[in-house]
Amino acid sequence: RVEITEGCRLPVLRKNQENEDEWPFAEILSVKDIHGKKLYYVHYIDFNKRLDEWVTPDRLDIKKLQFPKKEAKTPMKDGLPGSRPSSPERDVKKSLDLHVQSASATSRGKTLPTPKRKAESVSLATQVTAATPVPSLPGSAEASQASVYPTMRDSSFSIKSRDEHEPLTSLTTNGTTSIQRHLIPPLPGRKRKSCGGTDEVCPADKNARSQNQHDSQDSSDGIPSAPRMTGSLVSDRSHDDIVTRMKNIDCIELGRHRLKPWYFSPYPQELTSLLILYLCEFCLKYLKSLKCLQRHLTKCNLRHPPGNEIYRKGTISFFEIDGRKNKAYSQNLCLLAKCFLDHKTLYYDTDPFLFYVMTEYDSKGFHIVGYFSKEKESTEDYNVACILTLPPYQRRGYGKLLIEFSYELSKVEGKTGTPEKPLSDLGLLSYRSYWSQTILEILMDLKSENGERPQITINEISEITSVKKEDVISTLQYLNLINYYKGQYILTLSEDIVEGHEHAMQKRHLRIDPKCLHFTPKDWSKRGKW
């Protein structure tokens, strides 16, 4: 009988979104023996890690078994070649390699950036630069005006696109010329996108592909941006070993919901063997048994997140929580969030961060729906560090509500904001959907004066929405609305775009009411300590 070991690849039976059988290739990450029965932890190739699972031998197709390739440059471990050359090493040699790499980079006259401070609880592992390169449009009051052309689907009005090799000189708001860039030409056969989309953190698409197959996070030059090494999200792959590649918590009971985690979260080792991890839904303290939870609830006085309630409308409330004043709650929140956020490294220094927790109220208290965090001081205009809607509340509009609330805070602060990059696959979908709907809402409300087509500048859209100018431009390009015609930029709204937007807005019932927001921004730069 053929022995299946770690690193082997073979087809594994699973159910797809239509509940049909399929046999995608998967890699064996771990093998365990329980009472004489073997279980295999598999990662489906080109699928998101949240679909990884333990499977029984009857779901494996050993006829197409592929053993790990033994390469000449296989990393050595205790003098022997590793059994899984494709897996990250976990020994001291890895850290030595990092030191050697750092030294070689320094010898070439380069210095590697280092984090200024510890990062927030949850930090992304692959980060892009603060200023994501996007083609700029003319920004002066005259040059950046774009006419809005409502056109019909069968309209004979044609627009001549700018030659893709013709340089585009962009002007900043003060009229100075900046680096020349090109507008992205429309992809062959690409249809205009409707403004619809999924919610921020919608449920796992059963056919969700890996995050590396998504586009370049609005990097319009098509060049992958370098990892960002400062701020709340730090690029860090040093912990990407076989342990953190596997889910370590089977099930979490949070109030009336049971959650199946998607990813690894560094809860204490002794809790990972439990069938169910119990959390107090108000203080998020983790407990090992239902009896412990019941005893805890008799002593826990919280019926809502700690901190100040800064918004309430109907049953929806938002609480602002200071990561320094409520350290235990913030750390527990991040441990929970890590179960559903991939490529994160969890730190326990929550002092530099604010957490905004959205809750739903009933007779038993305020139940957590989702949250986002932000730096108290951000030099790159980030208004969101991490954002999550818990799985039971996904695909119900709460993700967009979180995003909308983050921009309402930016409006009160008098700033434009942007989320830290890169976004997750689901986060990117939701932000693009929110940006599209918000911008189209403004364009469709424009009134023409004196019979002329309405005009608006990119800066004006940014000021009205508090969406950063680069995100406005990338969204207009993503929707394929920008055209160059007779020496000026025009925004062409087709019938498909208009119909798609109206259909999406009809389904969007949850909205933030600015009148219900009671929020006074603090100037953290003038405070000696957060």
DOTORPA-550435 format. One line per 8 residues: number of its first residue (from 0); their letters; for each residue x, y, z of C-alpha. Coordinates in steps of 0.1 Angstrom, whole numbers. Layout:
NUM> A> X:Y:Z; ...
This chain:
0> RVEITEGC> 0:0:0; 13:35:-9; 20:57:20; 7:92:17; 30:117:34; 32:155:39; 39:173:6; 21:148:-16
8> RLPVLRKN> -4:161:-41; -35:142:-53; -71:148:-62; -95:151:-32; -133:149:-33; -152:180:-22; -185:196:-28; -186:228:-49
16> QENEDEWP> -210:257:-46; -237:239:-65; -233:209:-41; -218:188:-69; -188:165:-65; -154:177:-78; -119:164:-76; -94:194:-74
24> FAEILSVK> -58:187:-67; -47:193:-31; -15:192:-11; -12:172:21; -1:195:48; -4:172:78; -13:136:87; -27:124:121
32> DIHGKKLY> -38:91:135; -68:89:157; -76:55:171; -60:38:142; -78:59:116; -57:84:95; -69:119:88; -52:142:62
40> YVHYIDFN> -52:180:64; -53:192:28; -49:226:10; -67:227:-24; -43:241:-50; -54:275:-63; -82:277:-37; -83:301:-8
48> KRLDEWVT> -68:287:25; -102:291:42; -113:260:24; -85:238:39; -99:209:59; -93:175:74; -104:146:52; -107:109:55
56> PDRLDIKK> -88:84:32; -119:75:12; -119:111:-3; -84:107:-18; -77:95:-53; -44:77:-49; -43:67:-86; -30:102:-94
64> LQFPKKEA> -7:106:-64; 22:129:-69; 52:127:-45; 71:158:-34; 98:168:-59; 133:164:-45; 154:192:-58; 191:196:-57
72> KTPMKDGL> 188:227:-36; 165:211:-10; 169:229:23; 189:207:48; 176:199:82; 198:182:107; 220:171:77; 190:154:59
80> PGSRPSSP> 169:167:31; 135:180:43; 105:158:34; 86:189:21; 109:212:1; 79:233:-8; 71:241:28; 87:268:48
88> ERDVKKSL> 115:257:71; 109:260:109; 144:258:123; 172:281:131; 185:280:96; 156:301:84; 165:330:107; 202:326:97
96> DLHVQSAS> 192:329:61; 173:361:69; 204:375:86; 225:366:56; 200:382:32; 199:413:53; 237:415:54; 240:411:17
104> ATSRGKTL> 214:438:10; 233:461:33; 266:453:15; 250:464:-18; 243:498:-3; 207:490:5; 191:492:39; 160:472:47
112> PTPKRKAE> 132:491:63; 122:482:98; 90:488:116; 89:519:137; 69:502:165; 50:471:172; 20:467:150; -16:463:157
120> SVSLATQV> -31:431:168; -36:419:133; -11:427:105; -11:417:69; 18:397:55; 20:412:21; 18:449:21; 19:475:-7
128> TAATPVPS> 33:509:-5; 13:537:10; 9:555:-23; -5:529:-47; 5:541:-81; -25:551:-102; -26:572:-133; -35:608:-122
136> LPGSAEAS> -59:629:-141; -54:667:-145; -62:681:-111; -64:719:-117; -98:735:-115; -101:738:-152; -81:709:-165; -95:682:-142
144> QASVYPTM> -132:689:-150; -149:659:-165; -182:662:-183; -208:636:-174; -224:621:-206; -255:600:-200; -256:578:-231; -280:552:-243
152> RDSSFSIK> -269:516:-251; -276:520:-288; -263:555:-290; -244:563:-322; -223:588:-302; -187:575:-304; -158:585:-282; -123:583:-295
160> SRDEHEPL> -100:568:-269; -66:583:-262; -38:565:-279; -23:541:-254; 12:552:-263; 5:589:-259; 19:602:-226; -6:617:-202
168> TSLTTNGT> 7:647:-184; -11:650:-150; -14:682:-130; -16:683:-93; -41:706:-75; -17:735:-76; -12:732:-113; 23:718:-113
176> TSIQRHLI> 32:690:-137; 39:656:-122; 53:623:-135; 37:613:-168; 16:582:-168; -8:563:-191; -44:556:-186; -50:519:-186
184> PPLPGRKR> -65:509:-220; -97:488:-218; -90:451:-218; -100:433:-249; -136:421:-246; -140:438:-213; -175:448:-204; -183:478:-183
192> KSCGGTDE> -187:468:-147; -220:474:-129; -218:490:-95; -231:459:-78; -208:437:-57; -205:416:-27; -204:427:9; -171:434:26
200> VCPADKNA> -164:401:41; -190:379:25; -191:342:32; -164:320:18; -172:313:-19; -170:276:-21; -150:280:-53; -129:309:-40
208> RSQNQHDS> -96:310:-56; -64:319:-38; -58:356:-31; -27:356:-53; -50:353:-84; -66:386:-78; -56:418:-95; -29:440:-83
216> QDSSDGIP> -50:459:-58; -55:489:-80; -19:493:-88; -26:506:-122; 9:504:-136; 6:466:-133; 38:466:-112; 36:448:-78
224> SAPRMTGS> 41:473:-51; 68:468:-25; 58:456:10; 51:483:35; 71:478:67; 56:505:90; 22:512:105; -3:489:119
232> LVSDRSHD> 1:461:93; 36:447:90; 48:425:62; 60:394:80; 64:359:66; 88:346:93; 59:327:110; 45:312:78
240> DIVTRMKN> 54:276:88; 34:244:88; 18:254:121; 3:287:110; -8:273:77; -33:250:95; -65:260:113; -60:252:149
248> IDCIELGR> -95:259:163; -123:236:151; -153:256:163; -161:288:183; -193:294:202; -201:331:204; -235:338:219; -261:321:199
256> HRLKPWYF> -238:314:170; -212:287:163; -184:298:140; -161:276:119; -128:295:117; -111:300:83; -75:304:94; -50:300:122
264> SPYPQELT> -53:321:153; -27:320:182; -50:311:210; -32:292:239; -20:258:228; -41:240:254; -73:253:239; -66:240:204
272> SLLILYLC> -75:204:212; -110:214:223; -140:205:201; -155:239:209; -139:271:222; -164:292:241; -163:330:240; -182:355:261
280> EFCLKYLK> -200:375:234; -197:408:254; -161:408:267; -148:382:242; -129:363:270; -122:327:258; -131:297:280; -125:260:277
288> SLKCLQRH> -160:247:286; -197:256:287; -195:253:325; -167:278:327; -187:302:304; -218:299:326; -198:307:357; -181:336:339
296> LTKCNLRH> -215:351:328; -226:353:364; -196:376:371; -193:395:338; -212:428:340; -208:438:304; -238:437:280; -221:458:253
304> PPGNEIYR> -185:464:242; -165:487:265; -159:522:254; -182:550:242; -213:545:221; -209:570:193; -237:560:170; -272:544:174
312> KGTISFFE> -300:541:149; -326:514:153; -309:483:166; -275:492:151; -249:508:174; -212:516:171; -188:517:200; -154:534:200
320> IDGRKNKA> -128:515:220; -93:528:229; -67:500:225; -48:514:255; -77:518:279; -93:485:270; -63:464:263; -78:430:272
328> YSQNLCLL> -109:434:251; -89:447:222; -65:417:223; -94:393:226; -111:410:196; -80:406:175; -76:369:184; -112:364:172
336> AKCFLDHK> -106:384:141; -75:365:132; -96:334:127; -111:351:96; -83:372:84; -54:355:65; -18:365:62; -18:383:95
344> TLYYDTDP> 7:384:123; -9:391:157; 8:415:181; -4:424:216; 5:462:214; -30:476:208; -22:510:224; -18:530:190
352> FLFYVMTE> -52:519:178; -89:526:180; -114:499:175; -149:506:162; -173:477:170; -207:475:153; -234:458:174; -270:447:170
360> YDSKGFHI> -293:452:200; -319:429:214; -334:423:249; -303:403:259; -277:430:250; -256:444:222; -243:416:201; -211:421:180
368> VGYFSKEK> -216:421:143; -182:433:130; -155:458:136; -128:479:120; -96:493:136; -76:524:127; -44:540:138; -47:570:162
376> ESTEDYNV> -21:587:140; -17:577:104; 9:595:82; -6:579:51; -42:589:56; -54:554:64; -88:554:79; -90:516:83
384> ACILTLPP> -63:491:94; -83:459:97; -120:453:89; -142:423:94; -179:412:94; -184:380:114; -196:351:92; -232:349:106
392> YQRRGYGK> -238:385:95; -222:384:61; -240:391:28; -265:412:47; -251:447:40; -231:451:72; -197:451:55; -207:482:34
400> LLIEFSYE> -221:498:66; -188:494:83; -170:510:53; -195:538:51; -191:545:88; -153:547:84; -158:574:58; -183:593:79
408> LSKVEGKT> -157:595:106; -132:608:80; -158:635:70; -161:647:106; -123:648:108; -121:668:76; -98:643:59; -98:619:30
416> GTPEKPLS> -91:583:39; -82:550:24; -79:514:37; -45:499:43; -34:478:13; -34:451:2; -71:443:8; -82:407:11
424> DLGLLSYR> -100:392:-19; -134:397:-2; -124:431:11; -114:443:-23; -147:433:-38; -166:452:-11; -145:484:-12; -148:485:-50
432> SYWSQTIL> -186:480:-47; -188:508:-21; -166:532:-41; -186:525:-73; -220:531:-57; -208:562:-38; -193:578:-69; -221:569:-92
440> EILMDLKS> -246:583:-67; -229:617:-70; -225:616:-108; -262:607:-113; -273:635:-89; -254:662:-109; -277:689:-124; -269:705:-157
448> ENGERPQI> -268:743:-158; -279:765:-188; -284:734:-209; -248:723:-207; -235:690:-195; -227:689:-158; -191:691:-148; -172:680:-117
456> TINEISEI> -135:675:-108; -119:645:-93; -109:666:-62; -146:676:-57; -157:640:-57; -129:632:-32; -139:661:-9; -176:652:-10
464> TSVKKEDV> -171:615:-3; -138:616:18; -125:589:-6; -89:594:-14; -83:608:-49; -63:577:-60; -92:555:-51; -117:577:-70
472> ISTLQYLN> -95:575:-102; -90:538:-99; -127:532:-95; -136:553:-125; -111:533:-145; -123:500:-131; -159:510:-142; -144:520:-176
480> LINYYKGQ> -161:554:-173; -132:577:-183; -128:586:-219; -106:613:-237; -126:633:-262; -118:665:-280; -90:675:-256; -108:668:-223
488> YILTLSED> -118:639:-201; -154:629:-201; -173:604:-179; -197:584:-199; -226:567:-181; -241:540:-202; -276:526:-197; -261:494:-183
496> IVEGHEHA> -242:513:-156; -272:533:-146; -295:503:-145; -269:483:-125; -265:511:-100; -302:516:-95; -307:478:-90; -278:477:-64
504> MQKRHLRI> -291:507:-45; -326:491:-42; -310:462:-23; -289:484:-1; -313:490:29; -287:497:56; -272:532:55; -254:554:80
512> DPKCLHFT> -274:585:92; -249:613:99; -274:629:123; -272:599:146; -234:601:149; -221:617:181; -183:618:175; -157:644:184
520> PKDWSKRG> -123:637:168; -92:639:191; -59:654:180; -36:625:191; -5:643:179; -9:668:209; -11:640:234; 19:628:252
528> KW> 6:593:254; -21:575:235
